[in-house]
Each structure stands twice: as C-alpha cells, then as structure tokens.
Amino acid sequence: MRQRMRWWKVLGLAGLAGVAATGVVIARAERRRRAYTPEEIRQRLLERHAQSGDAAKPADPA
C-alpha cells in the first residue's frame, strides 16, 4: 500500500513540474511578443501580406 502512495506522489510532482514548465514557456513567448513596437508589428504584417500576395497570384501563361 505504501508503494502505491509513493507512485501517486511522484506522478503528482511530475505533473506539477510540467505545469510550471509550461507556464514558463508561455511567459517567455508572451514577453517576446510584447517586446515589439506597434511600428515593427505593422511593418512585419505588411511584409507578410506582400509575400502572400506574390504567392497567391498565378503565373503568367504568356
């Protein structure tokens, strides 16, 4: 019976560590995302839009 309790404790601690690690990853990504200025975001969006516009146009059949 004691062995079974130990496994539940280990499993619970592993789950807790996983939740904490996930929170750290999310916080880092959020910090990185918020580091951009509005002008930088606008410029990146315009670049991506221009690239997608070029890819969406069919080739000239001439």
QUINORGI-V34586 format. One record per residue. SS is DSSP state (a for helix, b for strand, c for the rest). D_FIRST is the distance of its C-alpha to the first C-alpha in whole Angstrom. Layout:
# QUINORGI-V34586
((SS	D_FIRST) (SS	D_FIRST))
This chain:
# QUINORGI-V34586
((c	0) (a	4) (a	5) (a	5) (a	7) (a	9) (a	10) (a	11) (a	13) (a	15) (a	16) (a	17) (a	19) (a	20) (a	22) (a	23) (a	25) (a	26) (a	28) (a	29) (a	31) (a	32) (a	34) (a	35) (a	37) (a	38) (a	40) (a	41) (a	43) (a	44) (a	46) (a	47) (a	49) (a	50) (c	52) (c	55) (c	58) (a	59) (a	62) (a	60) (a	58) (a	61) (a	62) (a	59) (a	59) (a	63) (a	62) (a	60) (a	62) (a	65) (a	63) (a	61) (a	65) (a	66) (a	64) (a	64) (c	68) (c	69) (c	71) (c	75) (c	76) (c	80))
